Amino acid sequence: MPESAQEPYNQIIAHIREEGSAASNWYAGIASDWESRLEDHNVGIGEGWYIVKGCQSDTIARAVEKALIEYGCDGGGGGGDASTVWVYAYLKTPSTNP
């Protein structure tokens, strides 16, 4: 993982640990428009457990996403384009998709 990916990764992991459940209860992804993407997942902005971190490039965002999935978060990897610089993670609930 690039060194510049370490800080957003650490911040997201700390948030997941603060919530207290297993990483597998979380979904991680990347987006160019994180608010729309969270809406797509049916995550209420300002509600529940989620975190969003900006990265310096899509390459760094992809590295953070990959590391979060390797850590145990649900997620698919891939997708997006050069504007995909946001990494997000949210606690899955019965109302989120997935």
N, C-alpha and C positions, 0 to 999 in steps of 0.2 A: 504494500500500500504506500503511495507517495506520502512523504512527510507532511505535505500540506493537507492531506486527508485525515491526519491523525486527530486534530482538534475537533472538527465536526463529528467524527466517529466517537471520540471520547464523550462529548457532550450528549450525544444521543444515547449511548450506553448508560451514562449516569442517570438520564431521565428514565430509561427503562428500569433500571435497578431501583430508583426512587419509588416507582409504582409498586414494585415488589413481586410481580408474577413472572412466570417463565418467558423467555424471549420468544418462544413459539406462539405465545398469545399476542404477539405484535406483528404488524405488517410493515415492511419497509419498501420504499420506492423512490423514484426520481421524477421530476417534472420541470417544465419550463414555467408553468403557472400553477403553483402549489395550491392556491385556494380552490381553483376549479377541480384540481385532481382530488383534493380531499372531499369536495362535494360529490364527485363521481363515486367515491368510496362510501358516501353517506356518513361522513364524519362532520359533525356540527362544529363550525369554526367558533372557538371560544368555549367549547364544551368538551368534557371528557379528557382523556389522556392522549395527547399527540405532541409532536415536536417537529419543527422545520428548521433546517440549517442551509444557508447559502454556501456555495463552493466557488472557487476561482474559475473552474471550467467544468465542462461536461465530463471530461476524463476523470477529474477528481471526484465528482458526484457519483460516477459509476463505480469508482473504487470503494467509496464509502458504502454504497448500496450493496456491493458484492460482499464486503466485510461484514455488514449487518446480517446478510443472509447466511454467511458462514458461521456467524455467532449463534444463529438459531431462529432469527426472525423469518416469518413467512414473506414471500415476495417472488417476483418472476425474473427480474433482471432484464436487461436489454431495453429496446425502445428509445424513443426520444431522438433529439438531434443536438446540434451544437449549443442551442439555447437552454438545454436541460441541465440547469446548474443547481437546482434545489433538491435536497434530500429530505424526505419526510418519513416519519414512523408514527403509527398509531396503535393503540390498544384495540384489538378486535372485540366487538360486542355483537349481540344478536341483531343489532340494527345496521352494522357496517357491512360493506361488501368488498372483499370477504371479511 
